[in-house]
């Protein structure tokens, strides 16, 4: 008999928390870049970090650490 997968309520999975934390850091970097003039390189780096948060969430979900 296969083990029952763990069920996380309301996005409380490790994948959701990790992706949200990485995206939040990216948005903070975007905000800093915008207020610095705007400094487009810093703003774009923040955008890339936000996208990496989404990728990290998808990878962790594929590993079984996300909401089924």
Secondary structure, DSSP 8 states (H G I E B T S, - for coil): --------STT-SHHHHHHHHHHHHHHHHHHHHHHTT--HHHHHHHHHHHHHHHHHHHHHHHTT-S--
